[in-house]
């Protein structure tokens, strides 16, 4: 059955200026709140300028309906601490949050933090993290677990979270380990927009950007003017790929030219380190029709890369509304 609507979480395109970071996030959060988006994606990592939990509170205090999608990496936080934040937000604002469960960060950052777990073991730890967090948030009694990475003895979180404010968990990894944990832990599986668009959808969630205009030609011209190719930017991405064991990042990077395909698939923003995902470029009607087709095949949730510019965000809103799913 086709969902009544798509849940969309915008994320700002890659920002390298700390002086603009908070302002751009708040601009997107305001547009999201006024235009029916579910919330806003908040990144985590050594290079993120503001801790996502702190940014989430800033956004919750300044909006009326937003449910932030907060990136959570076990290397930075214990499940009990994350559960306490979720419970605190529920009490302070009466709103749920979503959690984007990740294991990835730069290999050099993992080494700096003293985390020597293998790629596969980091996903085992992630699964235990989700399980313990869920039990802490929902159990009326003290929790006892004896896992490989987390143990708890008569651990209880008070007060128990209301069922309607229970967070939903997303997992964005593309490896076999990521897919296994998503299935075992009951998380929403995320994937990148596939080049063939129609035949590559294998998850209920997808990550991509939208660049839209009234006509197809206008959209393609404006997209190429906004995201320009640059050898220095490509070299910067190459350095980050070399410093990562991310499966999805390598799959996007290897053997790609960055040409804008006839079907609207465009990887250049990713290849030039200006975005963390592919883009879909086209007219409002074309993109709306494609989103409707995605939804018919099981898509429910979208992480949407957006340029933090009011005019560009309104173009995106028009494309989303053209789908009839938003």
TIGU-16351 format. One record per residue (C-alpha): z, x, y. Coordinates in steps of 0.001 Angstrom, whole numbers. Layout:
% residues N
<r <Z X Y>>
...
% end
This chain:
% residues 326
<r <0 0 0>>
<r <-901 1270 3450>>
<r <2177 1893 5639>>
<r <2677 -343 8691>>
<r <2730 2749 10886>>
<r <2646 6511 10786>>
<r <5757 8449 11749>>
<r <4729 11214 14131>>
<r <6817 14224 15132>>
<r <5172 16240 17921>>
<r <5782 19970 18239>>
<r <4844 22158 21179>>
<r <2092 24692 20628>>
<r <3381 28228 20184>>
<r <5268 29267 23325>>
<r <5911 32927 24169>>
<r <7588 32310 27537>>
<r <11367 31666 27364>>
<r <11396 30371 30940>>
<r <9058 27507 29979>>
<r <10394 26753 26499>>
<r <13087 24180 27270>>
<r <11012 22462 29954>>
<r <8038 22041 27634>>
<r <10212 20705 24829>>
<r <11831 18170 27148>>
<r <8434 17112 28503>>
<r <7167 16426 24995>>
<r <10459 14742 24014>>
<r <10153 12389 27002>>
<r <6546 11490 26170>>
<r <7538 10987 22529>>
<r <10407 8692 23509>>
<r <8209 6588 25812>>
<r <5237 6305 23450>>
<r <6777 5392 20116>>
<r <6881 8773 18385>>
<r <9607 9180 15794>>
<r <11085 12298 17373>>
<r <10196 15929 18026>>
<r <10009 18954 15725>>
<r <12394 21794 16578>>
<r <11713 25224 15104>>
<r <14227 27692 13646>>
<r <14068 31476 13389>>
<r <15137 34748 14950>>
<r <12394 34408 17555>>
<r <13193 30821 18597>>
<r <14580 30840 22120>>
<r <17111 27984 21715>>
<r <19009 27143 18519>>
<r <17470 23856 17248>>
<r <20819 22080 16796>>
<r <21683 22782 20422>>
<r <18223 21651 21526>>
<r <18546 18485 19430>>
<r <21743 17519 21230>>
<r <20092 18194 24591>>
<r <17226 15873 23603>>
<r <19466 13155 22151>>
<r <21482 13071 25364>>
<r <18336 12712 27505>>
<r <16406 10134 25437>>
<r <17013 6605 24187>>
<r <15465 6430 20705>>
<r <14387 9918 19606>>
<r <15286 11172 16117>>
<r <14705 14944 16250>>
<r <13210 16733 13247>>
<r <15401 19826 13007>>
<r <14315 22897 11051>>
<r <17068 24109 8706>>
<r <17021 27465 6912>>
<r <19937 28242 4555>>
<r <19887 31871 5667>>
<r <21422 30754 8988>>
<r <23849 28018 7985>>
<r <26113 26585 5241>>
<r <25401 23010 4019>>
<r <28818 21838 5226>>
<r <28057 23048 8754>>
<r <24702 21275 8784>>
<r <26336 18095 7466>>
<r <28959 18294 10218>>
<r <26225 18467 12857>>
<r <24462 15422 11389>>
<r <27737 13490 11281>>
<r <28603 14532 14822>>
<r <25233 13391 16188>>
<r <25677 10052 14421>>
<r <29052 9549 16073>>
<r <27936 10745 19502>>
<r <24576 8979 19739>>
<r <24339 6477 16864>>
<r <20962 7919 15832>>
<r <19666 9547 12684>>
<r <17958 12905 12524>>
<r <15346 14320 10174>>
<r <15672 17759 8599>>
<r <12732 20087 7986>>
<r <13996 22290 5169>>
<r <12484 25773 5267>>
<r <12989 29163 3641>>
<r <10493 31165 5655>>
<r <11096 33668 8387>>
<r <9744 37160 8947>>
<r <10486 39592 6133>>
<r <11944 41998 8700>>
<r <14303 39260 9905>>
<r <15469 38551 6355>>
<r <16126 42252 5910>>
<r <18010 42360 9184>>
<r <20185 39474 8018>>
<r <20832 41163 4683>>
<r <19115 38417 2688>>
<r <17481 39979 -372>>
<r <16620 36830 -2333>>
<r <13128 36516 -3774>>
<r <10716 33854 -2512>>
<r <11388 31695 -5586>>
<r <15170 32112 -5375>>
<r <15187 31082 -1724>>
<r <13735 27749 -2846>>
<r <16371 27398 -5565>>
<r <18966 27902 -2839>>
<r <17172 25364 -646>>
<r <17357 22732 -3381>>
<r <21092 23317 -3816>>
<r <21529 23107 -47>>
<r <19867 19661 139>>
<r <21821 18354 -2860>>
<r <25200 19469 -1527>>
<r <24431 18182 1960>>
<r <23459 14757 649>>
<r <26630 14505 -1412>>
<r <28821 15519 1512>>
<r <27229 12943 3797>>
<r <27316 10056 1320>>
<r <30318 10542 -993>>
<r <33526 8587 -320>>
<r <35402 11161 -2393>>
<r <35799 14952 -2276>>
<r <32804 16849 -3623>>
<r <32909 19451 -6376>>
<r <29868 21579 -7212>>
<r <29346 24835 -9055>>
<r <25824 25949 -8271>>
<r <24118 29290 -8340>>
<r <24263 29669 -4548>>
<r <26819 27094 -3402>>
<r <30195 26107 -4769>>
<r <32562 23478 -3403>>
<r <36036 22455 -4526>>
<r <37381 19118 -3298>>
<r <35259 19441 -171>>
<r <35038 16290 1941>>
<r <33281 15356 5146>>
<r <34948 12709 7316>>
<r <33936 10142 8302>>
<r <31316 9217 5735>>
<r <27898 8783 7315>>
<r <26584 5174 7562>>
<r <23696 4686 5148>>
<r <21260 3770 7934>>
<r <21906 7134 9636>>
<r <21376 9254 6531>>
<r <18861 12007 7369>>
<r <15530 12305 5582>>
<r <14600 15741 4257>>
<r <11142 17291 4535>>
<r <9882 20433 2812>>
<r <6818 22112 4287>>
<r <6157 24954 1836>>
<r <2860 25107 -83>>
<r <3978 27219 -3065>>
<r <4730 25927 -6580>>
<r <8433 26581 -5906>>
<r <8317 24473 -2736>>
<r <6598 21570 -4487>>
<r <9061 21697 -7382>>
<r <12106 21611 -5102>>
<r <10619 18794 -3017>>
<r <10166 16689 -6153>>
<r <13549 17531 -7699>>
<r <15493 17013 -4462>>
<r <13586 13885 -3423>>
<r <12224 15371 -182>>
<r <9099 14384 1736>>
<r <6417 16911 814>>
<r <4446 18368 3710>>
<r <1089 20148 3665>>
<r <-1394 21564 6140>>
<r <-4516 19607 7104>>
<r <-7125 20577 4451>>
<r <-10634 21716 5464>>
<r <-12344 18923 3533>>
<r <-10019 16320 5135>>
<r <-10711 13542 2616>>
<r <-10195 15184 -777>>
<r <-7358 17571 3>>
<r <-4482 15206 679>>
<r <-1765 15798 -1915>>
<r <1432 14948 -50>>
<r <2889 12123 2013>>
<r <3321 14405 5025>>
<r <821 16571 6876>>
<r <895 19172 9658>>
<r <-1962 19485 12168>>
<r <-2868 19207 15841>>
<r <-5135 16733 17613>>
<r <-7588 17468 20403>>
<r <-9288 14251 21495>>
<r <-11522 12835 24204>>
<r <-13569 9665 24705>>
<r <-16609 11245 23022>>
<r <-17026 13785 20239>>
<r <-18994 16258 22385>>
<r <-16494 16080 25233>>
<r <-13639 16759 22796>>
<r <-15338 19781 21278>>
<r <-16196 21280 24664>>
<r <-12683 20759 26026>>
<r <-11079 22166 22853>>
<r <-13122 25362 23063>>
<r <-12170 25718 26723>>
<r <-8475 25262 25915>>
<r <-8238 27500 22834>>
<r <-10286 30651 23364>>
<r <-10909 33374 20808>>
<r <-9276 36703 21541>>
<r <-9161 39877 19372>>
<r <-5671 40746 20574>>
<r <-4351 37324 19560>>
<r <-6017 37605 16142>>
<r <-4375 41002 15679>>
<r <-997 39489 16564>>
<r <-1421 36870 13837>>
<r <-2458 39572 11356>>
<r <799 41402 12058>>
<r <2859 38265 11464>>
<r <1048 37522 8192>>
<r <1717 41081 7028>>
<r <5414 40518 7814>>
<r <5618 37263 5848>>
<r <5614 36077 2248>>
<r <4651 32543 3271>>
<r <2099 31049 880>>
<r <749 28484 3352>>
<r <289 31069 6089>>
<r <-1698 33399 3828>>
<r <-3857 30559 2531>>
<r <-4793 29559 6067>>
<r <-5369 33134 7165>>
<r <-7460 34608 4352>>
<r <-11232 34291 4621>>
<r <-11310 31947 7604>>
<r <-13775 32293 10496>>
<r <-12367 29864 13036>>
<r <-15630 27950 13478>>
<r <-15300 24306 14533>>
<r <-16542 22332 11518>>
<r <-18758 19255 11733>>
<r <-15908 17105 10406>>
<r <-13630 18251 13260>>
<r <-11492 20696 11277>>
<r <-10654 23718 13438>>
<r <-8511 26708 12526>>
<r <-9079 28843 15618>>
<r <-5787 27837 17351>>
<r <-3931 29138 14276>>
<r <-6048 32271 13862>>
<r <-5426 33242 17490>>
<r <-1655 32701 17225>>
<r <-1734 29743 19636>>
<r <-620 27166 17062>>
<r <1015 27065 13626>>
<r <-1506 24728 12011>>
<r <-5163 23607 12001>>
<r <-6486 21127 14560>>
<r <-8535 17955 14206>>
<r <-11061 17670 17047>>
<r <-13054 14547 17890>>
<r <-13328 11300 19795>>
<r <-10445 8843 19929>>
<r <-12314 6545 17561>>
<r <-13179 9323 15076>>
<r <-9636 10624 14886>>
<r <-8203 7117 14725>>
<r <-10452 6285 11787>>
<r <-9488 9526 10017>>
<r <-5771 8827 10471>>
<r <-6231 5336 9058>>
<r <-8003 6836 6046>>
<r <-5192 9369 5569>>
<r <-2647 6534 5636>>
<r <-4632 4591 3020>>
<r <-4326 7636 742>>
<r <-550 7872 1127>>
<r <123 9706 4376>>
<r <3312 8471 6051>>
<r <4547 11393 8163>>
<r <2795 13737 10597>>
<r <4012 16967 12210>>
<r <1725 17051 15210>>
<r <1061 20189 17241>>
<r <655 19275 20920>>
<r <-171 21059 24141>>
<r <2790 20377 26458>>
<r <623 19017 29246>>
<r <919 15383 30352>>
<r <-2847 14784 30416>>
<r <-3381 16320 26964>>
<r <-520 14305 25503>>
<r <-2047 11078 26810>>
<r <-5346 11963 25103>>
<r <-3404 12384 21841>>
<r <-1671 9026 22339>>
<r <-5060 7309 22755>>
<r <-6298 8833 19491>>
<r <-3149 7752 17653>>
<r <-3388 4206 18994>>
<r <-7033 4021 17948>>
<r <-5857 4328 14338>>
<r <-3954 1039 14469>>
<r <-1227 2898 12555>>
<r <874 3909 15535>>
% end
